[in-house]
Amino acid sequence: MLERNYQLTYANYFSDAEYIKLKLYLDNISLSPQKIFFPLRELALNADFDKEHIVSEFPEIPLQDIGHIQAPDTKELEIKYNYMQELISELETKVLTLPSNDNSSMQSFLYLNILLKMDYLLVPKYTFYQKLSKKIQAYFANDQVTLESRNEELREYVEQLKELSFETFSKNFYDAKYTFSPIEKSSYDEFVTFITESQNKIKWYKNNRYPQIIATIYQYMAFYSLYNYGLNSVIKELLHTLVIVQNASYFASLECERLYDFEKETLNKRAIISRLQDIVSKSQEQYKNLALFSDELNFTSLNAFSHSYYNMLKNLDFEE
């Protein structure tokens, strides 16, 4: 508890005779929106994170004040569980298609993509979320560890998820509304740099005739951006639309409109453009030079569409 207090700026933990509490003192006389935003954000995010951490480490401790959270219905949980198993099965098949030597980087994309995809699409909580986020963070933090070793860590974790029973899986989900984003705000230039660097990697794989990894990298780019960057609402909605396109079967199982037909390999051009028009039009009051870019998109294939979509995301005008 004392160690956590050193990590906090505005709030601090204390204990009374019965509970451990996170408290915040503010001077009501000098309050302003900015002065209250960051303290409340720190309070909310840390209370939420630490509560989930405690549950994952000490499952016998009952949670308090959970009236605002709602358990998802069984059908939705079954869809998510089956989808997770499907992803793992597809991953195992894809790993077998990689070249027998010098495939560590491609394995990294495959394993990181599936974990980032689970985080964004399944939205796990409690122990599932805690372990998942730790695996992702450890991969990027352990620069001194070989790529092969880091991949093996991810592979072993995916194997654990494969053995997860539906009963255990279903205990790691709930629905709740969120006020504050846990990700610090990022600049648009940071996002553009990441997209450009990722496209250069795709170009290298194309030139060296490794086509089996390209579609995975296009998906990874969207999931990593949503996981790692505090993007403005326009980019997040545009990326989410790309995620719906690239993962059309999953969203169709949740009764969402299908934006891509994997059997026919065709894109739902009209529906995609309509979504983009809605996103851009409602944002033009704030960003006066933000323009619809659907005319620049390539609808001939999913990979071509993804490539052209990222090109357009790199050239948006967010002048207010």
Phi, psi and chi 1 to 4 in degrees:
 res  aa     phi    psi   chi1   chi2   chi3   chi4
   1 MET       -  -42.5 -170.8  164.9   63.2      -
   2 LEU   -65.1  -38.8  -69.6  175.5      -      -
   3 GLU   -63.2  -40.5 -177.7  179.2  -11.6      -
   4 ARG   -64.3  -36.4  -72.6  -68.0  -74.6  126.2
   5 ASN   -62.6  -34.4  -80.1  -20.3      -      -
   6 TYR   -66.1  -22.7  -78.7  114.3      -      -
   7 GLN   -88.2   -9.3  -61.2  168.6   -7.4      -
   8 LEU  -100.7  149.7  -59.9  173.6      -      -
   9 THR  -101.3  -42.6  -57.6      -      -      -
  10 TYR  -110.2  -38.5  -53.4   99.9      -      -
  11 ALA  -101.9  168.9      -      -      -      -
  12 ASN  -154.7  152.3   65.9  -78.7      -      -
  13 TYR   -86.6  148.2  -81.3  100.0      -      -
  14 PHE  -151.5  166.7   74.3  101.0      -      -
  15 SER  -126.8  142.9   62.4      -      -      -
  16 ASP  -108.7 -158.1   57.9   19.7      -      -
  17 ALA   -69.0  -18.5      -      -      -      -
  18 GLU  -127.7  -35.3 -170.8  173.8    0.1      -
  19 TYR  -126.1  157.4  -62.0  107.4      -      -
  20 ILE   -96.0  127.5  -64.4  174.5      -      -
  21 LYS  -127.0  152.1  -60.6  179.2  179.7  179.6
  22 LEU  -109.3  120.9 -173.8   60.1      -      -
  23 LYS  -120.5  161.4   64.4  179.4  179.4 -180.0
  24 LEU  -144.9  127.2  176.4   67.2      -      -
  25 TYR  -110.2  128.7  -72.5  118.8      -      -
  26 LEU  -130.9  146.8  -66.5  172.2      -      -
  27 ASP   -83.7  107.0 -176.1   -6.7      -      -
  28 ASN   -62.3  -28.9  -65.7  -20.6      -      -
  29 ILE   -67.6  -39.3  -62.8  176.5      -      -
  30 SER  -102.2   16.7   61.1      -      -      -
  31 LEU   -68.3  143.2  -81.5 -176.0      -      -
  32 SER  -138.7  164.2   66.0      -      -      -
  33 PRO   -54.1  -41.5  -28.9   36.3      -      -
  34 GLN   -69.6  -38.4 -174.6  169.1    3.8      -
  35 LYS   -67.3  -30.5  -76.2 -176.2  177.1 -179.9
  36 ILE   -91.9  -23.5 -163.2  171.7      -      -
  37 PHE   -62.6  -53.6  174.3   84.2      -      -
  38 PHE   -68.4  -40.2  -67.6  102.6      -      -
  39 PRO   -61.7  -43.5  -26.7   36.6      -      -
  40 LEU   -66.4  -36.0  -72.9  178.6      -      -
  41 ARG   -63.8  -44.9  179.1  177.1 -176.6  -88.8
  42 GLU   -62.8  -42.9  179.6  180.0   86.3      -
  43 LEU   -61.3  -49.2  179.7   73.8      -      -
  44 ALA   -66.9  -47.5      -      -      -      -
  45 LEU   -67.5  -41.5  -68.0  179.5      -      -
  46 ASN   -73.2  -36.9  -77.0  -80.8      -      -
  47 ALA   -63.4  -41.9      -      -      -      -
  48 ASP   -65.7  -47.0 -178.6   63.2      -      -
  49 PHE   -64.6  -47.2  178.9   85.6      -      -
  50 ASP   -67.7  -34.8  -72.2  -18.5      -      -
  51 LYS   -62.7  -43.7 -178.7 -179.6  -73.0 -172.8
  52 GLU   -68.3  -35.5  -64.4 -132.7  -18.8      -
  53 HIS   -64.7  -42.9  174.9   72.6      -      -
  54 ILE   -63.0  -42.1  -69.9  171.0      -      -
  55 VAL   -63.7  -39.2  170.3      -      -      -
  56 SER   -69.4  -31.9   66.0      -      -      -
  57 GLU   -88.5  -31.9  -64.8  -66.2  -34.6      -
  58 PHE  -131.8   74.1  -52.4   98.1      -      -
  59 PRO   -62.7  -16.3   21.1  -32.0      -      -
  60 GLU   -78.6  -11.4   69.5  -80.4    1.3      -
  61 ILE   -83.6  120.7  -61.9  177.9      -      -
  62 PRO   -73.1  141.9   26.9  -33.5      -      -
  63 LEU   -77.4  146.5  -78.3  177.1      -      -
  64 GLN  -108.2  155.7  -55.9  -68.4  -38.7      -
  65 ASP    54.5   57.0  -58.3  -37.7      -      -
  66 ILE  -116.3   22.0   58.0  172.9      -      -
  67 GLY   -66.2  -21.4      -      -      -      -
  68 HIS   -84.6  -12.1   64.0  -67.3      -      -
  69 ILE   -92.7  150.1   66.4  174.5      -      -
  70 GLN  -127.9  136.5  -59.4  174.0   -9.7      -
  71 ALA   -78.4  132.7      -      -      -      -
  72 PRO   -67.2  156.6   22.5  -31.1      -      -
  73 ASP   -71.8  160.8   61.8   49.2      -      -
  74 THR   -62.4  -37.4  -56.7      -      -      -
  75 LYS   -60.3  -44.9 -179.3 -178.9  177.0 -178.5
  76 GLU   -63.2  -41.9  179.6 -178.0  -23.3      -
  77 LEU   -64.0  -38.6  -70.6  173.5      -      -
  78 GLU   -64.5  -40.1  -72.1  174.7  -13.6      -
  79 ILE   -62.0  -44.1  -69.9  171.6      -      -
  80 LYS   -67.2  -40.5  -70.2 -174.2  174.3 -175.9
  81 TYR   -65.1  -46.2 -179.9   77.6      -      -
  82 ASN   -64.3  -36.6  -68.0  -26.1      -      -
  83 TYR   -66.1  -41.2 -177.4   64.4      -      -
  84 MET   -59.5  -45.8 -178.5 -175.1   74.3      -
  85 GLN   -64.6  -36.4  -63.6  -62.2  -17.2      -
  86 GLU   -65.0  -42.5 -179.6 -176.9  -36.6      -
  87 LEU   -61.1  -43.2  -72.4  176.8      -      -
  88 ILE   -65.1  -41.8  -65.4  172.0      -      -
  89 SER   -63.1  -43.2  177.8      -      -      -
  90 GLU   -63.9  -39.1  -70.7  176.2   -4.3      -
  91 LEU   -61.2  -47.0  170.9   66.6      -      -
  92 GLU   -60.4  -37.4  -67.7  172.8  -21.2      -
  93 THR   -68.5  -42.4  -58.9      -      -      -
  94 LYS   -65.4  -38.2  -72.9  179.3 -178.6  178.0
  95 VAL   -59.3  -35.7  169.0      -      -      -
  96 LEU   -69.7  -19.7  -65.0  176.5      -      -
  97 THR   -85.9   -8.8   70.0      -      -      -
  98 LEU   -72.5  153.7  -60.0 -179.9      -      -
  99 PRO   -59.9  151.0   19.7  -31.8      -      -
 100 SER   -70.5  -21.1   56.9      -      -      -
 101 ASN  -126.9  153.9   60.4  -23.7      -      -
 102 ASP    54.2   50.7 -165.8   26.3      -      -
 103 ASN  -117.0   13.5   64.0   16.2      -      -
 104 SER   -61.3  -43.1  -63.0      -      -      -
 105 SER   -64.8  -39.3  -65.0      -      -      -
 106 MET   -67.1  -39.0  -74.0 -175.5  -85.0      -
 107 GLN   -61.6  -39.7  -76.5 -163.8   38.7      -
 108 SER   -59.3  -45.9  -66.9      -      -      -
 109 PHE   -59.8  -41.7  -82.4  120.0      -      -
 110 LEU   -64.7  -47.1  -72.4  171.0      -      -
 111 TYR   -73.1  -41.1  -75.5  115.3      -      -
 112 LEU   -66.4  -38.9  -73.5  170.6      -      -
 113 ASN   -62.0  -43.1 -177.8   60.9      -      -
 114 ILE   -67.6  -35.4 -168.5  175.7      -      -
 115 LEU   -71.9  -42.7  -63.9 -174.5      -      -
 116 LEU   -65.1  -35.4  -69.2  167.3      -      -
 117 LYS   -66.4  -42.7 -176.7  179.7  -70.3 -169.0
 118 MET   -62.4  -41.8  -72.0 -179.4 -172.9      -
 119 ASP   -60.6  -44.4  176.4   75.2      -      -
 120 TYR   -81.7  -41.5 -172.5   78.1      -      -
 121 LEU   -86.6  -38.7  -63.2 -177.4      -      -
 122 LEU   -84.9  -29.3  -56.6 -175.3      -      -
 123 VAL    53.4   62.1 -162.4      -      -      -
 124 PRO   -74.5  160.2   29.4  -35.5      -      -
 125 LYS  -128.9 -175.6  -57.4  -66.9 -166.3  -60.7
 126 TYR    52.1 -136.4  -60.5  137.1      -      -
 127 THR   -61.8  -40.1  -56.3      -      -      -
 128 PHE   -56.4  -51.2 -166.8  157.7      -      -
 129 TYR   -65.0  -43.4  168.8   74.2      -      -
 130 GLN   -59.1  -48.5  -67.6  -72.5  -33.8      -
 131 LYS   -69.7  -40.3  -70.0 -175.1  176.8  179.6
 132 LEU   -60.2  -48.9  179.1   69.0      -      -
 133 SER   -65.9  -35.6   59.8      -      -      -
 134 LYS   -64.4  -40.3  -75.4 -180.0 -179.5  177.6
 135 LYS   -64.0  -42.9  -67.1  -62.7  179.5 -177.5
 136 ILE   -66.1  -47.7  -64.3  171.6      -      -
 137 GLN   -64.5  -38.6  -67.6  165.7   12.6      -
 138 ALA   -65.1  -36.1      -      -      -      -
 139 TYR   -59.7  -47.2  174.9   90.0      -      -
 140 PHE   -78.7  -22.5  -68.8  106.4      -      -
 141 ALA   -83.7  -26.1      -      -      -      -
 142 ASN   -90.9   65.0  -65.2  -22.3      -      -
 143 ASP   -65.3  -25.1  -70.1  -21.9      -      -
 144 GLN   -81.6  -10.3  -54.5  -55.9  -44.4      -
 145 VAL   -94.0  141.7  179.9      -      -      -
 146 THR   -62.4  153.2   65.6      -      -      -
 147 LEU   -60.5  -38.2 -157.4   55.5      -      -
 148 GLU   -61.9  -41.4  -68.7   77.8    7.2      -
 149 SER   -67.8  -40.3  -63.7      -      -      -
 150 ARG   -66.4  -38.1  -75.4 -177.1  -79.5  165.9
 151 ASN   -64.0  -38.9  -74.2  -17.3      -      -
 152 GLU   -64.6  -37.2 -178.9   60.4   18.4      -
 153 GLU   -60.4  -44.5  -76.7  -76.6  -35.5      -
 154 LEU   -67.2  -40.3  -60.7 -176.8      -      -
 155 ARG   -61.3  -44.0 -172.1 -160.6   66.6   77.1
 156 GLU   -63.9  -37.2  -70.4  177.0   -2.4      -
 157 TYR   -68.6  -41.6  176.8   61.6      -      -
 158 VAL   -61.1  -37.2  170.6      -      -      -
 159 GLU   -63.5  -37.3 -169.5   65.7   26.3      -
 160 GLN   -64.3  -40.9  -67.1  173.1   20.1      -
 161 LEU   -65.0  -35.3  -66.4  177.4      -      -
 162 LYS   -61.0  -35.7 -178.8 -179.8  178.6 -179.2
 163 GLU   -86.0   -2.2  -59.2  -58.6  -38.6      -
 164 LEU   -66.4  129.0 -152.7   61.7      -      -
 165 SER   -76.0  159.2   68.0      -      -      -
 166 PHE   -63.5  -36.8  175.2   71.6      -      -
 167 GLU   -60.5  -47.1 -178.2 -178.0    4.5      -
 168 THR   -67.8  -42.6  -58.0      -      -      -
 169 PHE   -56.1  -46.5  174.6   88.5      -      -
 170 SER   -68.7  -16.8   61.1      -      -      -
 171 LYS   -79.6   -3.1  -66.8  177.6 -179.4  177.7
 172 ASN  -108.0   28.6  -72.6  -85.5      -      -
 173 PHE  -140.7  143.7  -66.8   86.2      -      -
 174 TYR  -159.8  161.9   61.9   77.4      -      -
 175 ASP  -105.6  134.6  -64.3  -33.7      -      -
 176 ALA  -158.2  153.7      -      -      -      -
 177 LYS   -87.9  146.5  -65.9 -178.4  179.5 -180.0
 178 TYR  -122.7  141.4  -66.9   87.6      -      -
 179 THR   -99.9  -39.8  -57.6      -      -      -
 180 PHE  -114.2  138.0  -57.9   99.6      -      -
 181 SER   -77.2  135.0  170.6      -      -      -
 182 PRO   -76.7   -7.4   28.1  -34.4      -      -
 183 ILE  -100.1  133.0  -52.2  172.6      -      -
 184 GLU   -66.8  146.0  -64.3  -66.9  -23.0      -
 185 LYS   -61.8  135.0 -174.0  176.7  180.0 -179.5
 186 SER  -113.3  156.6  -55.6      -      -      -
 187 SER   -81.1  154.1   70.5      -      -      -
 188 TYR   -61.5  -35.8  176.9   57.3      -      -
 189 ASP   -62.5  -37.1  -69.9  -19.5      -      -
 190 GLU   -60.6  -44.9  -73.3 -178.5   81.7      -
 191 PHE   -62.6  -45.5  167.4   71.2      -      -
 192 VAL   -61.9  -41.8  170.1      -      -      -
 193 THR   -60.7  -44.1  -62.0      -      -      -
 194 PHE   -61.4  -44.3  167.9   71.8      -      -
 195 ILE   -62.5  -44.2  -63.2  -58.4      -      -
 196 THR   -62.2  -45.6  -58.3      -      -      -
 197 GLU   -62.7  -39.2  -69.2  174.6  -11.7      -
 198 SER   -67.6  -39.6  -60.9      -      -      -
 199 GLN   -64.5  -34.4  -72.7  178.5  -40.4      -
 200 ASN   -65.0  -36.0  -71.0  -22.9      -      -
 201 LYS   -66.7  -41.5  -68.2  176.1 -177.6  176.9
 202 ILE   -61.1  -41.9  -70.9  174.8      -      -
 203 LYS   -59.4  -40.6 -175.2  177.4 -179.4 -179.5
 204 TRP   -63.9  -44.7 -174.1   91.0      -      -
 205 TYR   -64.7  -37.0  -76.3  115.6      -      -
 206 LYS   -63.1  -48.0  -77.4 -177.1  178.3  178.9
 207 ASN   -64.5  -28.9  -68.4  -21.0      -      -
 208 ASN   -98.4   11.7  -72.2  -87.0      -      -
 209 ARG    60.6   53.7  -60.3 -176.9  179.7 -179.9
 210 TYR  -120.1   65.4  -64.0  123.9      -      -
 211 PRO   -67.9  -21.1   27.3  -35.5      -      -
 212 GLN   -68.0  -16.0   65.7  -91.6   49.3      -
 213 ILE   -99.9  -11.4 -161.2   63.5      -      -
 214 ILE   -65.5  -47.2  -68.8  172.6      -      -
 215 ALA   -61.0  -35.9      -      -      -      -
 216 THR   -64.0  -42.4  -63.3      -      -      -
 217 ILE   -65.8  -38.5  -60.4  177.0      -      -
 218 TYR   -61.1  -37.1  -81.9  132.1      -      -
 219 GLN   -72.5  -43.5  -69.6 -166.4   35.8      -
 220 TYR   -56.4  -39.7  167.1   82.4      -      -
 221 MET   -58.3  -42.1  -69.5  162.8   65.2      -
 222 ALA   -70.1  -47.7      -      -      -      -
 223 PHE   -66.3  -40.3  -71.9  121.3      -      -
 224 TYR   -65.3  -41.0 -179.8   83.1      -      -
 225 SER   -61.3  -44.1  -62.4      -      -      -
 226 LEU   -69.4  -29.2  -69.6  163.1      -      -
 227 TYR   -80.6  -36.0  178.9   86.1      -      -
 228 ASN  -105.7  -23.5 -166.8   61.9      -      -
 229 TYR  -113.2  138.0  -62.8  112.0      -      -
 230 GLY   -84.4   84.0      -      -      -      -
 231 LEU   -88.1  156.3  -55.0  168.6      -      -
 232 ASN   -70.2  165.8   66.1   47.3      -      -
 233 SER   -63.1  -30.5   59.4      -      -      -
 234 VAL   -66.6  -49.8  178.6      -      -      -
 235 ILE   -63.8  -39.7  -59.0  178.1      -      -
 236 LYS   -62.0  -42.4  -76.8 -166.2  -73.0 -172.1
 237 GLU   -68.2  -37.8  -73.9 -168.2   69.1      -
 238 LEU   -67.6  -40.7  -68.2  173.1      -      -
 239 LEU   -65.8  -38.5  -80.0  173.2      -      -
 240 HIS   -62.6  -37.8 -177.7   66.9      -      -
 241 THR   -61.9  -42.4  -62.5      -      -      -
 242 LEU   -63.1  -39.4 -179.0   58.2      -      -
 243 VAL   -61.7  -40.6  166.6      -      -      -
 244 ILE   -62.8  -40.9  -65.6  175.2      -      -
 245 VAL   -63.8  -49.2  173.1      -      -      -
 246 GLN   -71.3  -21.1  -65.9  172.2  -25.8      -
 247 ASN  -124.8   46.2  -58.1  -87.8      -      -
 248 ALA   -61.3  -36.8      -      -      -      -
 249 SER   -64.3  -41.3  -62.8      -      -      -
 250 TYR   -63.9  -46.0  172.6   69.9      -      -
 251 PHE   -68.9  -31.1  -77.3   95.1      -      -
 252 ALA   -65.5  -35.9      -      -      -      -
 253 SER   -65.7  -22.9   69.6      -      -      -
 254 LEU   -94.8   15.1  -65.1  173.8      -      -
 255 GLU    66.9   34.3  -59.7 -178.6   -5.5      -
 256 CYS   -97.9  159.1  -62.5      -      -      -
 257 GLU   -63.4  134.6 -174.7  175.1   21.7      -
 258 ARG   -82.1  119.8 -173.1 -174.9  -70.2  -90.4
 259 LEU   -98.6   -8.4  -60.7 -175.2      -      -
 260 TYR  -147.8  135.8  179.7   72.9      -      -
 261 ASP  -104.0  107.6 -170.6  -38.8      -      -
 262 PHE   -69.5  -29.2  -78.7   94.8      -      -
 263 GLU   -71.5  -45.7  -67.7 -176.9    1.1      -
 264 LYS   -87.6  -12.8  -62.8  179.7  180.0  178.8
 265 GLU    57.6   46.1  -62.6 -175.1  -11.5      -
 266 THR  -127.0  145.0   55.6      -      -      -
 267 LEU   -95.5  144.4  -69.1  133.2      -      -
 268 ASN   -84.2   81.3 -170.2  -20.9      -      -
 269 LYS   -58.6  -45.6 -176.2  175.8  179.6  179.2
 270 ARG   -62.6  -44.9  179.5  178.5  -64.0  179.9
 271 ALA   -67.2  -39.2      -      -      -      -
 272 ILE   -63.7  -47.9  -67.5  171.0      -      -
 273 ILE   -62.8  -37.7  -68.4  176.4      -      -
 274 SER   -62.0  -43.6  176.6      -      -      -
 275 ARG   -62.2  -43.6  -74.0 -177.7   64.9   94.6
 276 LEU   -63.8  -40.6  -60.7 -179.2      -      -
 277 GLN   -61.0  -42.3  -72.5  174.5  -27.6      -
 278 ASP   -63.0  -44.4  -70.5  -17.9      -      -
 279 ILE   -63.3  -46.5  -65.8  169.3      -      -
 280 VAL   -71.4  -43.6  171.0      -      -      -
 281 SER   -62.6  -39.0   60.7      -      -      -
 282 LYS   -76.6   -8.8   70.5 -178.7 -177.8 -178.2
 283 SER  -105.6   -7.3  -54.2      -      -      -
 284 GLN   -73.0  -18.8  -74.8  177.9  -37.1      -
 285 GLU   -66.7  -36.5 -176.5  175.3  -15.1      -
 286 GLN   -84.7  -43.2 -179.4  177.8    4.8      -
 287 TYR  -111.7   92.1  -55.3  112.2      -      -
 288 LYS   -65.5  -25.2   57.4 -175.9  179.3 -178.8
 289 ASN   -99.6    8.1  -66.0  -33.7      -      -
 290 LEU   -72.7  121.6 -171.3   63.4      -      -
 291 ALA  -118.9  148.3      -      -      -      -
 292 LEU   -68.6  135.4 -176.0   64.6      -      -
 293 PHE  -116.5   19.7   52.4   80.6      -      -
 294 SER   -63.8  -28.3   54.5      -      -      -
 295 ASP   -65.8  -21.1  -68.9  -17.4      -      -
 296 GLU   -92.0   -1.9  -54.7  -65.2  -31.5      -
 297 LEU   -83.1  145.4  -64.7  175.7      -      -
 298 ASN  -104.3  112.4 -174.0  -21.2      -      -
 299 PHE   -98.9   14.6  -71.1   87.8      -      -
 300 THR   -73.6  -29.6   58.1      -      -      -
 301 SER  -156.2  166.2   70.4      -      -      -
 302 LEU   -65.9  -43.0 -176.3   54.8      -      -
 303 ASN   -65.0  -42.1  -79.0  -10.0      -      -
 304 ALA   -64.1  -39.6      -      -      -      -
 305 PHE   -63.0  -47.2  174.7   80.1      -      -
 306 SER   -59.2  -43.9  -62.8      -      -      -
 307 HIS   -61.9  -48.1  179.8   74.6      -      -
 308 SER   -67.2  -32.9   62.9      -      -      -
 309 TYR   -64.8  -45.6 -159.7   94.5      -      -
 310 TYR   -65.3  -35.7  -75.6  120.8      -      -
 311 ASN   -60.2  -41.2  -79.3  -20.5      -      -
 312 MET   -70.0  -37.0  -65.8  -54.1  101.7      -
 313 LEU   -63.1  -24.8  -73.4  176.4      -      -
 314 LYS   -81.0   -8.7  -66.1 -166.8  -58.2 -178.5
 315 ASN  -125.6   35.9  -68.0  -77.2      -      -
 316 LEU   -87.1  151.3  -61.2  174.2      -      -
 317 ASP  -110.7  110.5 -170.4  -19.7      -      -
 318 PHE  -105.4   29.3  -71.7  108.9      -      -
 319 GLU   -67.5  132.0  179.7 -177.4   -7.3      -
 320 GLU   -93.5      -  -63.6 -171.4   13.0      -
